Amino acid sequence: RSRHVQVRQCAAELLLSLLERIGVTELAGTARAERLAHAAGILAQDCHKDTRHYGQEMVRMLMCHQKCKMFLERSILPHDL
């Protein structure tokens, strides 16, 4: 995790665009789905509003798929979802 806001914001924006391009269903079948779900959960709780927005968008997309939802529930506290 970077200490610089711009780095976190850029990473969140790129991850969201990647998720939109690939799609949640295709991503759920990969080995990195759990890592992405964990990263999205962390970014959704970031202190910077733009980074938090991108993270929350990723979480919303991931919550639509059962396997990704399970990964999110494992990596984030339930009241943060």
Residue pairs with C-beta under 8 A, 6 or more apart in sequence:
1 8
1 42
2 8
2 11
5 48
5 51
8 43
8 46
8 48
8 51
9 48
9 50
9 51
9 54
11 43
12 43
12 46
12 50
12 51
12 54
12 55
12 58
13 54
15 36
15 39
15 40
15 43
15 54
15 58
16 54
16 57
16 58
19 27
19 36
19 40
19 58
19 61
19 62
20 61
24 61
24 62
24 64
24 65
24 68
25 65
27 33
27 36
27 68
28 65
28 67
28 68
33 67
33 68
33 71
34 71
34 74
34 75
36 58
36 62
37 62
37 68
37 71
37 72
37 75
38 71
38 75
38 76
40 55
40 58
40 59
40 62
40 72
41 55
41 59
41 72
41 75
41 76
41 80
42 55
43 51
43 52
43 54
43 55
43 58
44 52
44 55
44 56
44 58
44 59
44 76
44 80
45 52
45 55
45 76
45 80
46 52
46 55
59 72
59 81
62 68
62 69
62 71
62 72
63 69
63 72
63 81
72 81
73 81
